[in-house]
Amino acid sequence: MPTMDIRQFWLSRDITAYSAIGRTKLSTRILPPWIRKTKLIRILKKIKTVKKLTQALKEDGYEFASHSWGHINFSNRSLDAIQKDTDRWERNVEPLLPDPCDILLYPFGADIGDWHPYQTGQENGKFDLLEKAGFQYFCNVDSAKSWMQYGDNFLRQEEGT
């Protein structure tokens, strides 16, 4: 495998683990054993490449954020659905990053709360779950206005369009 040089990559607005591993499903459980081994070897090679890529991006000054595993709407999904999605992120994507991820970009700008500051025990347990997963910075997308809010254990912001 040739040496990876970050300058060889054209970077769009964002890079996802899904696109970085070539849209390869990480699960091989449903495949017959003789195919499973071959596919698993290919996946492991792609994972090794992605880890090199994310390390090179970090060294080049990039920071990583979660946009969730399944691009779910955090506003209208249940706590259980958010837990499942977060578990998938932690199991399948976060290990590809050089450091734990503490930034969450809400898909669709679907925040878990209204304009009030987040509080432990509020937002139907969603904030507690996300904080326990290590997220401290919560960002929205697609807002008409820019704003920022912070507390002892979080920072929220929105960059207006």
N, C-alpha and C positions, 0 to 999 in steps of 0.2 A: 504494500500500500504506500503511495507517495506521501511525503511529508505534507501536513496540512498547514496552509498559510491563510490566515484570516482574510488577507487582502484579495484572495481569489474568489471570495463569496460576494455576490451582489445581495445586499440586504434590503428587503422591502420594509414596510412600516412595522411589521412584527414577524417573528419567527415562532412557529409552534412546534412542539415535539411531534405532533401528528405529521406536519409537513417535513420536518427534519429527518424522520425515519422512513420517509417515502410512503406514507399512508399505509404502513404495515400494521395490522392488528397485532397486539402484543400477546394475545392469547392463542395457544396452539392446542388447547385441550380437546377440541372436537375433531382433530385430524387423526388419521391412522398413524400408528407408531413409526412406521418407516418413513412417512412424509414429515411427521412431527419433528424428528431429529434433524433432518435437512433444513426445514423451515426455521427451527430454533437456532441452528448455527448461523443462518443468514441474519436473523433478528439480533443475535448477540453481536455480530460484526457491526451491524448498523448502530446498535446501542453504544458500542465502543467508539465509533466515529462521532456520534452525537455528543458523547461526553468530552471528546477532544475539542469539538466545535464550541460547546458551551464554555469550556475552560478558556479557549482562545478569545471568545467574545468577552468574557469577564476581564481577562488581561488587557483587552483593548478598551475597557471602560464601560462596558454594557452592564446593566442590572436586569434581573429577571423578575417577572411578575406572573402570577397566575391569572388566567382568564376563565378559570374553572376547567374541569375535565370535559364536560359535555356541553359547554356554552348554554348553561341553564339560566332561567330567570329566577334570581334569588328572592325577588319580592313575592312571587306567588307560589313558589315551591315549598313543600313541607320541610320541617326540620329533618325528617328521615331522608328525604330526597337529597337535601344539601349534604347530609352526613355521608351518604353513599357516593355522591359526586366528589366530595372532599377526600374520602378514602381512596377513590380511584386516582385522583391527582397525586396524593401522597405515595401511593404504591407504584404508579406507572410513569409519572412525569418528574416529580421532585428528585428522585434518585439520579436523573440525568443531569442535574444542575450541580455546579461546583459548591454551592452553599445552600442552606435552607432558604426557602422563599418566604418573605414576610409582606409582600405586596399583593393585593387582590384588586384586579380591575373587573368590576361587575359587568357581565355581559348585558347588553341592552340598556345600560345605565340603571339596572334594576337593583337599587339599594335595598338593604334589609330594614331600613327605618325611614322615618320622616326627617324633618329638619332638626329635631332635637338631638342632642349628643347621645352617642351610644352609652348604655349603662349595663353593667353586669346584671344578669337576671331579666333583662328586657329583650325586646325584638323577638319574642317567642323562643328564646334560647339560641337564636341564630348567631348573635354576636359572641356568646360564650363558646359556641362550637368553633367558630372561625378563629377566635383568640386562642383557644386551646390548640388549634392546628398551627399556630405560630404567626398568623397574620396580624400586623399592626398598622398597616397603611392600606386604606380603602379608597379606591378611586372610581368615580363614575365616568361614563362617556355620554356624549350626545346631549349635553346641557346647553341651554341658551345663555346662561350666566356662569362666570367663574366664581368660585367660593372655596373657602377652606375652614375646617373646624378641627379642633384637637382637644384631647383629654389626656389624662394620666397614662392611659394604655392604648391609645389609638390616634390616628390622624386620618381625616377624611378630606378629600379635595375633588374638585371638578374643574376641568379646564373647559371653559365655554367655547362654543363654535363660532 
